[in-house]
Amino acid sequence: MKHTYKVTGMTCGACVSRVKEELGKVEGVKNVEVSLKNKSVTVEMKNHIATETLDEQLAQNSHYRIEGEIESPETPASDPVAVGNEEQKSKWETYRPLILIFIFLLISATAGTFDGQSIDLRNWMHAFMAGFFITFSFFKFLDLRGFADSYATYDVLASRVRGYGYVYPFLELALGLAYLAGIFLTEVYIATIILMAFSSIGVIQAVLSKNTIRCACLGVVFNLPMSTVTIIENGLMIAMATAMLIMG
């Protein structure tokens, strides 16, 4: 049997994944289809499950709530048209925000460290990484709760300790400010390597699983899919921090 319910609190693709994950934990649930467009969820169940039971499961680990059952949904919960449109997007359209940010960071770091004749590589990397962490933390702060929910769908620690999703943007901001100020650099290099390497574990697992998961690197402002691009992004930060640590 299938029942469709109205869900409040969903704002992005990460919310869809979280609602689907949480309701899938309820005993007796066979399948869950979530529609972000209609703010609804269709639950296929082996036997009748009370609406209160489903709502309690959502309320335990998230801010989403089930308002009530919808007798006849206006459109299919899977939103096939919307899904089709997403699949037709080119890589440029999908990753344009990320590409533009990296272009701006490259230009800013170069302009800020060029003395008219040459560029000091260490200073350039400091400027680039400062801009990287400050910019990426900024987008996460725009919707901290949304980021925490999205990050919890794939990060190893955030999925177990919800509070870590709220702390992570502050860690990125602290690293960015430290690179900008040029203080505690040895400790900052090591912290960068540890933080980005640990974050990469969940990213790699998500990419290998081939599930459609939203990347939270830019918070929930942009709908970026999880892909090898995220792995490269983290790997670049690890490589630059390692290089500067070796350079002494």
Residue, then its C-alpha position, 0 to 999 in steps of 0.5 A: m500500500k502507498h500513502t502520500y504525505k505533506v512534508t514541511g522544511m524541505t528546501c533542497g536536494a539534500c533535504v530530499s535525501r535526508v527525508k528519504e533516508e530517515l523514513g526508510k529506517v521505519e520498520g515496514v517501509k518498502n520504498v520512499e519517493v520524495s517530491l521537492k516540488n510538491k513538498s510531499v513524500t510517498v511511502e510504500m509500506k508492507n502494512h499500515i504505519a501510523t502517520e505519527t510514527l513517520d513524523e516521530q522518525l523525522a523529528q528525531n534527527s531532523h527539522y522536517r515534519i509530516e503535516g498530514e496525508i494527501e488524498s490525491p497528489e497533483t503530480p507524481a512524487s518522483d517529478p520525472v520532468a524535473v529529473g529529466n531536466e536536471e539530467q540534460k544540464s551540461k557540465w558547464e551549467t552544473y559546475r558553473p558556480l564552482i568554476l567561476i569561484f575558482i577563476f576568481l580565486l586564481i585571479s585574486a591570489t595572482a593579483g594580490t601576490f604579483d609584485g610587478q616582476s614575479i610571484d612568490l609561490r608560498n604567498w600565492m598559495h596562502a592567498f588562494m587557500a585563504g580565499f578558498f576557505i573563507t569563500f566556501s565557509f561563507f556559502k555554508f553560513l547562508d543556511l547553516r542548518g541546511f548545510a548541516d542536513s546536507y553534509a550529514t547525508y555523506d560525511v562520516l562524522a556529520s552523519r553520526v554527530r549532527g553538531y559537527g555539521y554546524v561546526y565545520p563551517f567555523l573550522e573552514l573560516a578559522l583556516g581561511l583567516a589563519y592563512l590570510a593573517g599568516i599565523f600558526l602556519t605549521e599547525v594550519y597546514i597540518a589541520t588542513i591536511i587532516l580536515m580535508a583528508f577526513s572529509s574526503i572519506g565520505v566524499i569518496q564513499a558517496v561517489l563510489s556508491k553512485n547514489t545521487i547526492r548533493c554536494a555541500c561544498l557550497g552549502v545549499v545555495f547551489n545544487l551541485p552533484m557529488s562527483t570526482v570534482t569534489i574529490i579533486e577540490n579536496g585533494l588540491m587543498i591537501a596537496m597545497a598544504t602538504a607542499m607548504l609543510i615540506m617547504g618549511 
